[in-house]
Amino acid sequence: MITVFMGLITLSMVGCNKDNDENAAYREAAKDQAEADILFSDVFNQVNLASGQLEFDLYGPGSMKSTDDGGCATISISPFDTLNWPKTLEIDFGDTNCQGVDGKYRRGMINAVLTGRYRDSLTIVTISPENYYVDDYKVEGLKTVTNLGHITDGKMTFAVVVQNAVITNPYGEEFHWSSERTRVWAEGEATAWPIVMDDVFEISGESSGTTYKNLNFFIQTTEPLRVERDCEWIVSGELEVTPEGYDSRTLNYGDGNCDNKANLTVNGVNYIITLP
């Protein structure tokens, strides 16, 4: 009887540990993906803002060098004219951390090459960070943004491809990521520069990669992610996350409130994830 009882305890503990391991693995993959989304959205937003400044400088009373709205980055354009394309856009935050108006600390540079005006159909923007850090997270990789025109209910739409992305956290751990997504300019397109805080984007598509703990994963968007310019976190949307060797689960960013919380559902059990 004692032998049987001890055997049941052992089986129960194994089952519990397996469940805990699975949940922990899933939470890790979901949290790491959420972190990558925020960091690469930041890169896109910086180029988006600088592109607006580029338009203002080229077609308005600007100069060859400008600064971002937080006074942290110097924005350079070459060649500085309205005729010759492609153009190289450099967003230089310097070698030491500078706090932007959104509260985030940045350093390093973002390079972008534009084949045409940012809002023109078929313009391709190739983005490559160079020693670029956000809150001491290093962001690397190649991001290609293609303007597809107003093809989504009359809204400007971009095809966004991220290749060979690497995010290194402050502890030296690496997160590897690639994605193919669609980004719709849902609100704020009609507002003239420099009013950008009303910009809203909706993102959908798929991604895959390896977490900081070397767990492979695949992610599919089930509800478009809503990114608002005046919020540093994703405010709504849902992802289906599948870590290698585990069942698919859902990560929900909420109902539109600007906060750093997301809801993870694992086998019917909900967990609250705190985003960086």
N, C-alpha and C positions, 0 to 999 in steps of 0.2 A: 504493500500500500504506500509506504514512504517513497519507494522508488518511482511508482507511477505518479505520485503527487509532485515529486521533484521534477519529473519529466514534463509535466504540465506547466510548471512554473517556467522552466527553461524555454518551452515553445512560446509561452506568452511573452517572455522578455524578448525573444528573437523577433516575434511579430511586431512588438512595440518599437523596437529599435529600427526595424526596417521601415516602419511608417514614419518615424521621426527623421530617419535619414532621407527618405523620399521628400518629405515636406521641407526639410532644410535645404535640400538640393534645389527644389523648385523655387523656394523663396529666394535663394541666392541668384538663380538664373533670371528671375523676374526683376529683382532689385537691380542687378547689374545692367539689364537691358534698359530699364527705366533711366538709370544714370547715363547710359550712352545716348539715349534719346535726347535728354536734356542738354548734354554737352555738345552734341552735333547740331542740335537746334540752335544753340548759342552761336556756333560758327556761322551757320546760315544767316542768323539774324544780324550778325556783325557785317557780313557782306551785303545783306539787303539794305542796311542802314547806310553803309559806305557807298553803295550804288546810287542811293538817293542823293547823297552828297555829291557824287560824281556828276549826276545830271544837273544839280544846282550850280556846280562850279563851271561846267562846260557851257551851259546854256543860260547862266545867270551871272551875277557880279562876283564870281568866285575867284580863287587863285589856284596855283598849282599844288598847294598844300593846304589841307584843312585839318580840323580836329573833330573827333566824335562828340556826341552830346554830353559825355561825361568829362571831356577834357583829357582823357587818358591816351587816346590813340592819335597818331599823325597819319592822315590819309593822303597818299600820293597817287597820281595818275600819269601814265605814260603810254603813248604820246598825248600831250595835252592839246587836243584840237577836236573839232567836230566832224572831221572827214575820215581819218585813218583808223581802221580797225584791223585786227584785235587790239584791245588796250589792256595794259597790266595795272592792276589795282593793288596797292600795298597798304595794309592796315597795321601800323607798328605801335604796339603798346609799350615798347621799351623793355629793358632787362630786369626791372623790379616790379613787384606787384603794384597795381593801381586800382583803387576801388571805383567802380562805375556807379552810375545813378541807380542801377538795380541792386547795388550792394555786393556784387560779385567782384572778386579780385582777378585781374588778368595781367599777363605779361607775354612777351614774344610777338610773333608776327603772323598775319594771315595774308597769303598771296592769292590773287584771283586774276584769271585771264578771261576777258569778255569778248566774244566775237561780234557783238552788236550792243545796242542799247538794251538795258535790262528788261524793259517792258515790251520789247519787240518780239514777235513770234519767231521761233527757231533760233533765237540767241542762245548760245551755250556758254555757261559760266563754269570754269574749272577751278576748284578751290583746293589749296594745299596749305595747311598750317605749318609753321616753321618755329620750332621751340615754343609752341603756344600752350599756355597753361590757363586754366580757369579754376580758381580756388585750389591751386596746387595740383590739379589733375592735368597731366600732359595729354594733349589731343593730337594724334597723327593720322594720316590717311589722305586719300584722294576722294573729293566729292565733286560730282558732275551734275549740274543743274541745267536742264533744257527747257526753255519756254515753249510750251505747246499751244499757246494762244488761249482764247476764251472758249474752251471746249466743254467745260463742266457747268451746265446751266448758265452759260454766259459769263462764267468766272474764269479769271486767268489761272492756268494750270501749269505746273512744272513737273517734269520727270526728274527724280532725284536718285542718283546711284552713288553709294558709298563703297569704296573698294579698299581692302587692306587697312582698315582702320585699327588703330591700337590706342587704347586709353590706359595710361599708367597712373595708378592711384598714388597718394602720398607715401604709401608703404612699399612702393616699388613693384607691386603686382600688376600684371598686364591683362587687359580685356581685349579680345580680338573680335572684329565685327565687320560684316558686309551687309548691304541692304539694297533693295530696289523698291522705290516708293513713288507715290504720286502726292504732290503738295498743291492744294487748291487755295488760292487767295480768297477766302470766304467773305471777309469784310475789310473795309478800309482802303481798297485800291483806288477809289475815286478821290480820296483826300490828298491834297497837294502837299509835297514836301515843304517844310520839315515836320509836319504833323504825322506821326507814325504810331502813336500809342493806341490808335484804334484798329491797328492791323490784326487780323485773325487768320490763321491758316488751319486747314484740315488735312491730316496726313493719313494715308493708307498704303498697304503693301505688305512686304514680307522681309524678314531679315534672319540671319543666322550667325553663329559665332561660337566663341569659347569664353567662359567666365574666368574671373580671377583665380578660381580654384580648378581650372582645366576641365570644366563640365561643358560639353557641347550642347547646343540648343538650336531650335528653329522656332520662329515666331511669325504668326499671321495676324493681321489686323482684322478684327470682326466688327468694330465700330470705329470710324475715323477718329484719330487723336486730334483734339482741339488745342492749338497753341495760340495764346493771346500775347501780344507784344507787351502788355502792361502786367504780365504775371510771369515769374521765372520758372514756374512749373507747368506741366501739362494739366489742363483743367477738366478734361473729360475724354471719353473714348475707352475702347476695350481691346485687349490683345489675347490671343490664344498662344500660350507658351508651352513648348514641348521639349523638356530636357531629354537628352539621350538616355534611353533605358527606362523612362518614366512616362506615365500617362499625361495627356494634355490637360492644362488647367487654364484659368482665366485671370487676367490682371485688369482691374477696372479703375480708371482714374477719377471717378466721381461724376457729379452732376453739374459741373460748371464752376464750382467754388475755387478760388485761388488759394490752394494750400499744398503742403508737402506730403499729403497722405494719398495712398492708393490701396485698393482692396484686392487681396489675393484669395481666390477660392480654390481649395484643394480637397477633392472628394467630399464636397458639400460643407467643408469647414472654412470659415473666413478668417483671414489674417490681415492686420493693418500693417502696411509697409511705409516706413518713413523715408522720404526721398531726400537726397543731398541738396 
